[in-house]
Amino acid sequence: MAVTVSLVVLFGLVLFFLLRSHSLSPGAAFTAAGFGFFLTSTGAAEPINNLATAVIDAIPNL
């Protein structure tokens, strides 16, 4: 849970700064957010969460 919230905050900040620097249009940001929202309701959500957790757990061992 803590990792998920942290990643949501991180991706939210990245999205905010991309919008602010005009590197990303509001339409593209809306599409990306919608894709993420609908992706969570598919069967792909669990493997993606497992991959993110594995990467985060591996970082201290580098």
N, CA, C and O atoms as a Tinker XYZ file with bonds, in Angstrom:
   248  protein
     1  N      0.826000   -1.199000    0.000000    73     2
     2  CA     0.000000    0.000000    0.000000    64     1     3
     3  C      0.864000    1.256000    0.000000    63     2     4     5
     4  O      0.606000    2.181000   -0.770000    81     3
     5  N      1.878000    1.301000    0.844000    73     3     6
     6  CA     2.737000    2.485000    0.924000    64     5     7
     7  C      3.479000    2.706000   -0.385000    63     6     8     9
     8  O      3.679000    3.846000   -0.805000    81     7
     9  N      3.890000    1.609000   -1.035000    73     7    10
    10  CA     4.595000    1.728000   -2.304000    64     9    11
    11  C      3.652000    2.267000   -3.369000    63    10    12    13
    12  O      4.049000    3.112000   -4.172000    81    11
    13  N      2.419000    1.798000   -3.391000    73    11    14
    14  CA     1.445000    2.256000   -4.379000    64    13    15
    15  C      1.170000    3.737000   -4.226000    63    14    16    17
    16  O      1.138000    4.468000   -5.215000    81    15
    17  N      0.972000    4.186000   -3.001000    73    15    18
    18  CA     0.705000    5.603000   -2.772000    64    17    19
    19  C      1.918000    6.431000   -3.177000    63    18    20    21
    20  O      1.761000    7.497000   -3.773000    81    19
    21  N      3.110000    5.966000   -2.868000    73    19    22
    22  CA     4.315000    6.696000   -3.237000    64    21    23
    23  C      4.457000    6.802000   -4.751000    63    22    24    25
    24  O      4.822000    7.859000   -5.267000    81    23
    25  N      4.175000    5.730000   -5.458000    73    23    26
    26  CA     4.268000    5.766000   -6.913000    64    25    27
    27  C      3.203000    6.664000   -7.509000    63    26    28    29
    28  O      3.452000    7.345000   -8.504000    81    27
    29  N      2.015000    6.676000   -6.913000    73    27    30
    30  CA     0.967000    7.569000   -7.408000    64    29    31
    31  C      1.395000    9.022000   -7.237000    63    30    32    33
    32  O      1.195000    9.839000   -8.136000    81    31
    33  N      1.977000    9.343000   -6.101000    73    31    34
    34  CA     2.453000   10.712000   -5.864000    64    33    35
    35  C      3.591000   11.048000   -6.828000    63    34    36    37
    36  O      3.615000   12.140000   -7.395000    81    35
    37  N      4.523000   10.130000   -7.017000    73    35    38
    38  CA     5.641000   10.357000   -7.929000    64    37    39
    39  C      5.157000   10.587000   -9.352000    63    38    40    41
    40  O      5.563000   11.555000   -9.995000    81    39
    41  N      4.297000    9.712000   -9.847000    73    39    42
    42  CA     3.794000    9.873000  -11.206000    64    41    43
    43  C      2.921000   11.121000  -11.332000    63    42    44    45
    44  O      2.908000   11.761000  -12.383000    81    43
    45  N      2.205000   11.467000  -10.287000    73    43    46
    46  CA     1.420000   12.699000  -10.305000    64    45    47
    47  C      2.303000   13.927000  -10.416000    63    46    48    49
    48  O      1.984000   14.857000  -11.157000    81    47
    49  N      3.411000   13.939000   -9.687000    73    47    50
    50  CA     4.342000   15.065000   -9.771000    64    49    51
    51  C      4.993000   15.158000  -11.146000    63    50    52    53
    52  O      5.134000   16.246000  -11.703000    81    51
    53  N      5.386000   14.014000  -11.683000    73    51    54
    54  CA     5.984000   14.015000  -13.027000    64    53    55
    55  C      4.984000   14.543000  -14.041000    63    54    56    57
    56  O      5.335000   15.353000  -14.899000    81    55
    57  N      3.744000   14.092000  -13.948000    73    55    58
    58  CA     2.708000   14.564000  -14.857000    64    57    59
    59  C      2.480000   16.063000  -14.704000    63    58    60    61
    60  O      2.322000   16.773000  -15.697000    81    59
    61  N      2.463000   16.544000  -13.465000    73    59    62
    62  CA     2.282000   17.970000  -13.214000    64    61    63
    63  C      3.399000   18.789000  -13.854000    63    62    64    65
    64  O      3.130000   19.801000  -14.500000    81    63
    65  N      4.650000   18.364000  -13.680000    73    63    66
    66  CA     5.769000   19.118000  -14.235000    64    65    67
    67  C      5.830000   19.032000  -15.758000    63    66    68    69
    68  O      6.242000   19.988000  -16.416000    81    67
    69  N      5.422000   17.888000  -16.325000    73    67    70
    70  CA     5.358000   17.798000  -17.784000    64    69    71
    71  C      4.294000   18.735000  -18.347000    63    70    72    73
    72  O      4.503000   19.365000  -19.384000    81    71
    73  N      3.165000   18.826000  -17.670000    73    71    74
    74  CA     2.128000   19.763000  -18.108000    64    73    75
    75  C      2.590000   21.202000  -17.953000    63    74    76    77
    76  O      2.336000   22.038000  -18.822000    81    75
    77  N      3.263000   21.491000  -16.854000    73    75    78
    78  CA     3.709000   22.852000  -16.592000    64    77    79
    79  C      4.776000   23.312000  -17.590000    63    78    80    81
    80  O      4.807000   24.481000  -17.974000    81    79
    81  N      5.647000   22.391000  -18.008000    73    79    82
    82  CA     6.709000   22.743000  -18.955000    64    81    83
    83  C      6.236000   22.654000  -20.405000    63    82    84    85
    84  O      7.028000   22.851000  -21.327000    81    83
    85  N      4.979000   22.366000  -20.610000    73    83    86
    86  CA     4.383000   22.243000  -21.942000    64    85    87
    87  C      5.029000   21.134000  -22.766000    63    86    88    89
    88  O      5.003000   21.179000  -23.996000    81    87
    89  N      5.611000   20.136000  -22.093000    73    87    90
    90  CA     6.150000   18.971000  -22.793000    64    89    91
    91  C      5.040000   17.971000  -23.109000    63    90    92    93
    92  O      5.215000   17.065000  -23.924000    81    91
    93  N      3.911000   18.152000  -22.457000    73    91    94
    94  CA     2.789000   17.240000  -22.622000    64    93    95
    95  C      1.525000   18.080000  -22.706000    63    94    96    97
    96  O      1.320000   18.995000  -21.910000    81    95
    97  N      0.694000   17.765000  -23.662000    73    95    98
    98  CA    -0.545000   18.528000  -23.798000    64    97    99
    99  C     -1.585000   18.023000  -22.798000    63    98   100   101
   100  O     -1.506000   16.874000  -22.364000    81    99
   101  N     -2.544000   18.846000  -22.430000    73    99   102
   102  CA    -3.597000   18.400000  -21.509000    64   101   103
   103  C     -4.371000   17.195000  -22.043000    63   102   104   105
   104  O     -4.774000   16.330000  -21.265000    81   103
   105  N     -4.581000   17.127000  -23.342000    73   103   106
   106  CA    -5.283000   15.978000  -23.918000    64   105   107
   107  C     -4.506000   14.683000  -23.738000    63   106   108   109
   108  O     -5.085000   13.647000  -23.412000    81   107
   109  N     -3.197000   14.742000  -23.950000    73   107   110
   110  CA    -2.363000   13.558000  -23.766000    64   109   111
   111  C     -2.317000   13.150000  -22.298000    63   110   112   113
   112  O     -2.309000   11.959000  -21.986000    81   111
   113  N     -2.285000   14.127000  -21.395000    73   111   114
   114  CA    -2.290000   13.826000  -19.964000    64   113   115
   115  C     -3.600000   13.163000  -19.567000    63   114   116   117
   116  O     -3.601000   12.210000  -18.788000    81   115
   117  N     -4.710000   13.654000  -20.092000    73   115   118
   118  CA    -6.011000   13.063000  -19.802000    64   117   119
   119  C     -6.082000   11.635000  -20.329000    63   118   120   121
   120  O     -6.621000   10.747000  -19.668000    81   119
   121  N     -5.536000   11.420000  -21.519000    73   119   122
   122  CA    -5.515000   10.074000  -22.096000    64   121   123
   123  C     -4.667000    9.134000  -21.249000    63   122   124   125
   124  O     -5.070000    7.997000  -21.002000    81   123
   125  N     -3.500000    9.587000  -20.802000    73   123   126
   126  CA    -2.620000    8.759000  -19.970000    64   125   127
   127  C     -3.282000    8.425000  -18.638000    63   126   128   129
   128  O     -3.199000    7.288000  -18.174000    81   127
   129  N     -3.933000    9.401000  -18.023000    73   127   130
   130  CA    -4.616000    9.163000  -16.754000    64   129   131
   131  C     -5.785000    8.200000  -16.941000    63   130   132   133
   132  O     -6.006000    7.319000  -16.110000    81   131
   133  N     -6.528000    8.366000  -18.023000    73   131   134
   134  CA    -7.634000    7.453000  -18.300000    64   133   135
   135  C     -7.151000    6.041000  -18.563000    63   134   136   137
   136  O     -7.765000    5.075000  -18.109000    81   135
   137  N     -6.048000    5.915000  -19.298000    73   135   138
   138  CA    -5.470000    4.600000  -19.556000    64   137   139
   139  C     -5.074000    3.923000  -18.249000    63   138   140   141
   140  O     -5.357000    2.742000  -18.051000    81   139
   141  N     -4.427000    4.658000  -17.363000    73   139   142
   142  CA    -4.030000    4.101000  -16.069000    64   141   143
   143  C     -5.228000    3.701000  -15.240000    63   142   144   145
   144  O     -5.211000    2.665000  -14.574000    81   143
   145  N     -6.265000    4.512000  -15.274000    73   143   146
   146  CA    -7.475000    4.217000  -14.504000    64   145   147
   147  C     -8.119000    2.919000  -14.997000    63   146   148   149
   148  O     -8.472000    2.056000  -14.193000    81   147
   149  N     -8.271000    2.781000  -16.312000    73   147   150
   150  CA    -8.903000    1.583000  -16.843000    64   149   151
   151  C     -7.983000    0.367000  -16.802000    63   150   152   153
   152  O     -8.466000   -0.764000  -16.766000    81   151
   153  N     -6.685000    0.575000  -16.806000    73   151   154
   154  CA    -5.738000   -0.538000  -16.714000    64   153   155
   155  C     -5.857000   -1.236000  -15.367000    63   154   156   157
   156  O     -5.657000   -2.448000  -15.279000    81   155
   157  N     -6.178000   -0.487000  -14.318000    73   155   158
   158  CA    -6.285000   -1.092000  -12.992000    64   157   159
   159  C     -7.439000   -2.073000  -12.883000    63   158   160   161
   160  O     -7.442000   -2.916000  -11.985000    81   159
   161  N     -8.408000   -1.987000  -13.765000    73   159   162
   162  CA    -9.550000   -2.893000  -13.690000    64   161   163
   163  C     -9.372000   -4.118000  -14.580000    63   162   164   165
   164  O    -10.299000   -4.915000  -14.716000    81   163
   165  N     -8.201000   -4.283000  -15.186000    73   163   166
   166  CA    -7.953000   -5.440000  -16.043000    64   165   167
   167  C     -7.088000   -6.459000  -15.316000    63   166   168   169
   168  O     -6.642000   -6.226000  -14.192000    81   167
   169  N     -6.862000   -7.567000  -15.956000    73   167   170
   170  CA    -6.009000   -8.608000  -15.396000    64   169   171
   171  C     -4.540000   -8.231000  -15.395000    63   170   172   173
   172  O     -3.728000   -8.900000  -14.756000    81   171
   173  N     -4.189000   -7.163000  -16.107000    73   171   174
   174  CA    -2.793000   -6.737000  -16.171000    64   173   175
   175  C     -2.357000   -5.978000  -14.926000    63   174   176   177
   176  O     -1.163000   -5.747000  -14.732000    81   175
   177  N     -3.291000   -5.590000  -14.089000    73   175   178
   178  CA    -2.949000   -4.773000  -12.923000    64   177   179
   179  C     -2.053000   -5.527000  -11.937000    63   178   180   181
   180  O     -1.088000   -4.959000  -11.424000    81   179
   181  N     -2.362000   -6.796000  -11.668000    73   179   182
   182  CA    -1.570000   -7.546000  -10.697000    64   181   183
   183  C     -0.134000   -7.778000  -11.162000    63   182   184   185
   184  O      0.783000   -7.565000  -10.369000    81   183
   185  N      0.113000   -8.206000  -12.413000    73   183   186
   186  CA     1.509000   -8.355000  -12.854000    64   185   187
   187  C      2.290000   -7.042000  -12.847000    63   186   188   189
   188  O      3.482000   -7.028000  -12.540000    81   187
   189  N      1.622000   -5.945000  -13.184000    73   187   190
   190  CA     2.299000   -4.648000  -13.162000    64   189   191
   191  C      2.676000   -4.278000  -11.738000    63   190   192   193
   192  O      3.781000   -3.791000  -11.499000    81   191
   193  N      1.768000   -4.502000  -10.782000    73   191   194
   194  CA     2.077000   -4.232000   -9.379000    64   193   195
   195  C      3.199000   -5.127000   -8.880000    63   194   196   197
   196  O      4.068000   -4.673000   -8.136000    81   195
   197  N      3.189000   -6.403000   -9.284000    73   195   198
   198  CA     4.262000   -7.314000   -8.877000    64   197   199
   199  C      5.607000   -6.881000   -9.452000    63   198   200   201
   200  O      6.626000   -6.950000   -8.765000    81   199
   201  N      5.618000   -6.437000  -10.700000    73   199   202
   202  CA     6.855000   -5.957000  -11.315000    64   201   203
   203  C      7.380000   -4.714000  -10.606000    63   202   204   205
   204  O      8.576000   -4.615000  -10.334000    81   203
   205  N      6.494000   -3.766000  -10.306000    73   203   206
   206  CA     6.913000   -2.547000   -9.608000    64   205   207
   207  C      7.464000   -2.876000   -8.230000    63   206   208   209
   208  O      8.470000   -2.304000   -7.811000    81   207
   209  N      6.814000   -3.791000   -7.525000    73   207   210
   210  CA     7.291000   -4.191000   -6.200000    64   209   211
   211  C      8.649000   -4.873000   -6.290000    63   210   212   213
   212  O      9.523000   -4.617000   -5.462000    81   211
   213  N      8.839000   -5.742000   -7.288000    73   211   214
   214  CA    10.123000   -6.426000   -7.451000    64   213   215
   215  C     11.243000   -5.441000   -7.762000    63   214   216   217
   216  O     12.348000   -5.578000   -7.238000    81   215
   217  N     10.973000   -4.461000   -8.600000    73   215   218
   218  CA    11.995000   -3.459000   -8.934000    64   217   219
   219  C     12.339000   -2.633000   -7.699000    63   218   220   221
   220  O     13.513000   -2.372000   -7.434000    81   219
   221  N     11.333000   -2.226000   -6.952000    73   219   222
   222  CA    11.572000   -1.412000   -5.753000    64   221   223
   223  C     12.336000   -2.214000   -4.703000    63   222   224   225
   224  O     13.202000   -1.670000   -4.018000    81   223
   225  N     12.020000   -3.511000   -4.572000    73   223   226
   226  CA    12.738000   -4.360000   -3.617000    64   225   227
   227  C     14.174000   -4.623000   -4.060000    63   226   228   229
   228  O     15.043000   -4.855000   -3.220000    81   227
   229  N     14.438000   -4.589000   -5.365000    73   227   230
   230  CA    15.779000   -4.871000   -5.881000    64   229   231
   231  C     16.702000   -3.660000   -5.800000    63   230   232   233
   232  O     17.921000   -3.826000   -5.789000    81   231
   233  N     16.165000   -2.466000   -5.744000    73   231   234
   234  CA    16.995000   -1.252000   -5.752000    64   233   235
   235  C     18.005000   -1.220000   -4.597000    63   234   236   237
   236  O     19.169000   -0.899000   -4.838000    81   235
   237  N     17.615000   -1.538000   -3.356000    73   235   238
   238  CA    18.631000   -1.498000   -2.284000    64   237   239
   239  C     19.753000   -2.529000   -2.443000    63   238   240   241
   240  O     20.830000   -2.366000   -1.870000    81   239
   241  N     19.508000   -3.574000   -3.210000    73   239   242
   242  CA    20.518000   -4.627000   -3.384000    64   241   243
   243  C     21.501000   -4.341000   -4.503000    63   242   244   245
   244  O     22.384000   -5.158000   -4.765000    81   243
   245  N     21.372000   -3.204000   -5.168000    73   243   246
   246  CA    22.292000   -2.895000   -6.276000    64   245   247
   247  C     23.648000   -2.524000   -5.795000    63   246   248
   248  O     24.533000   -2.238000   -6.601000    81   247
